[in-house]
Structures are given as C-alpha cells and as structure tokens.
Amino acid sequence: MLRYSITFLIIAIIAAILGFGGIAGAAAGIAQILFVLFLILFVVSLIFGRRRAV
C-alpha cells in the first residue's frame, strides 16, 4: 500500500510539472488517502502483533 501511495505521489509531481493541474490534484489526493490508510493499518498491526507475543 505504501508503494501505491508513492507511485501516485510521483504521478502527481510529474503531472504538476507538465501542467496538468486536475490530474495532479487527484493523484495527490489519492496518495494522501492511501498513506493515511497505510499508517492506520501499520499501527493496528503493531498493536495486535504485540498482544499475541505476550
């Protein structure tokens, strides 16, 4: 999921450089949503992973 977030971020940067504002904004929004989702799932996996070890 982090890989998809970085991919959309790169697409947004390239689109912004080439002047495609709408595509850049959409790709940046998708990258932001995927990154937040990644962080949430990462924290949840850390919490549940520690519970099983104890």
SVG drawing of the C-alpha trace seen along z (x, -y; Angstrom):
<svg xmlns="http://www.w3.org/2000/svg" viewBox="-9 -24 17 39">
<polyline fill="none" stroke="black" stroke-width="0.4" points="0.0,0.0 2.9,-2.3 4.2,-1.5 0.9,-2.7 1.0,-5.9 4.5,-6.7 3.5,-5.8 0.6,-8.2 2.8,-10.9 5.3,-10.6 2.5,-10.7 1.2,-13.9 4.6,-15.5 5.1,-14.7 1.6,-15.9 2.2,-19.1 5.5,-19.7 3.8,-19.1 0.9,-21.5 -1.9,-19.0 -3.4,-20.5 -6.5,-18.4 -4.7,-15.1 -2.0,-16.3 -4.6,-17.2 -6.5,-14.0 -3.3,-11.9 -2.1,-13.8 -5.4,-13.2 -5.3,-9.5 -1.7,-9.4 -2.7,-11.1 -5.6,-8.8 -3.5,-5.7 -0.7,-7.0 -3.2,-7.6 -4.7,-4.2 -1.2,-2.7 -0.4,-4.4 -3.6,-3.2 -3.1,0.4 0.5,0.2 -0.4,-1.0 -3.2,1.6 -0.8,4.4 1.8,3.2 -0.8,3.2 -2.2,6.7 1.2,8.1 2.4,7.2 -0.7,8.7 0.0,12.1 3.6,12.1 2.8,11.6"/>
</svg>
